[in-house]
Amino acid sequence: MGTPIDPSINIRGPKQSILKTLQQSSSSVGDRGESILVGNYTFNQDAARMELTKMIALHAYPLAMVDHIGFRRFCNAVQPLFEVISHNTLKLDILNFYERERAKTMKLIQKNSSRIAITTDMWTASNQNKGYMTITTHFIDNNWNLQSRLMRFMYVPALHTTEVIAEIIIEHFFGWNLDRKVSTITVDNCSTNDAMIPKIL
């Protein structure tokens, strides 16, 4: 059950459009609590909303956090012009952000001339008794910089057999057009993975 919204907090209400483009004087608090003038800026709702999306994804915060009264009060205190979105809207923002980043990563891999090293990690959540797997790619880009990308974080249905794991990894290869670019695969040290490797080569 979600935290109820305090009706006295008028964060999503209408605001004069002129305020959104008004250059405001921004101040910061110093080490001793004094206010420090840091210059003028124009508030950007879209940019702030994107940073919220990145923060939630980066730290794996619960989506319902944006519905919490305390979070909304905090946002209103920091920037009254920021319109806090609902957790359903946040979910869509995260999915859209993922699709954009996925497209950029696929473009980077496709134009890159080097081959791709794959590492996987699989574990069982003790509180759920469910298996999860991550697949990460590593490669040297055309500028000789090491790139690492977490490509997939997925639920692995039981039983965690050789066939099930092999099917998931092969699906990932084709989904990211990696089937002809893989150089090495590093997996957990277990008999299931030992038997799985020949199936995907």
Rosetta blueprint (number, residue, H / E / L):
1 M L
2 G L
3 T L
4 P L
5 I L
6 D L
7 P L
8 S L
9 I L
10 N L
11 I L
12 R L
13 G L
14 P L
15 K L
16 Q L
17 S H
18 I H
19 L H
20 K H
21 T L
22 L L
23 Q E
24 Q E
25 S E
26 S E
27 S E
28 S E
29 V E
30 G L
31 D L
32 R L
33 G L
34 E L
35 S E
36 I E
37 L E
38 V E
39 G E
40 N E
41 Y E
42 T E
43 F L
44 N L
45 Q H
46 D H
47 A H
48 A H
49 R H
50 M H
51 E H
52 L H
53 T H
54 K H
55 M H
56 I H
57 A H
58 L H
59 H H
60 A L
61 Y L
62 P L
63 L H
64 A H
65 M H
66 V H
67 D H
68 H L
69 I H
70 G H
71 F H
72 R H
73 R H
74 F H
75 C H
76 N H
77 A H
78 V H
79 Q L
80 P L
81 L L
82 F L
83 E L
84 V L
85 I L
86 S L
87 H H
88 N H
89 T H
90 L H
91 K H
92 L H
93 D H
94 I H
95 L H
96 N H
97 F H
98 Y H
99 E H
100 R H
101 E H
102 R H
103 A H
104 K H
105 T H
106 M H
107 K H
108 L H
109 I H
110 Q H
111 K H
112 N L
113 S L
114 S L
115 R L
116 I E
117 A E
118 I E
119 T E
120 T E
121 D E
122 M E
123 W E
124 T E
125 A E
126 S L
127 N L
128 Q L
129 N L
130 K E
131 G E
132 Y E
133 M E
134 T E
135 I E
136 T E
137 T E
138 H E
139 F E
140 I E
141 D L
142 N L
143 N L
144 W L
145 N L
146 L E
147 Q E
148 S E
149 R E
150 L E
151 M E
152 R E
153 F E
154 M E
155 Y E
156 V E
157 P L
158 A L
159 L L
160 H L
161 T L
162 T H
163 E H
164 V H
165 I H
166 A H
167 E H
168 I H
169 I H
170 I H
171 E H
172 H H
173 F H
174 F H
175 G H
176 W L
177 N L
178 L L
179 D L
180 R L
181 K L
182 V E
183 S E
184 T E
185 I E
186 T E
187 V L
188 D L
189 N L
190 C L
191 S H
192 T H
193 N H
194 D H
195 A H
196 M H
197 I H
198 P H
199 K H
200 I H
201 L L
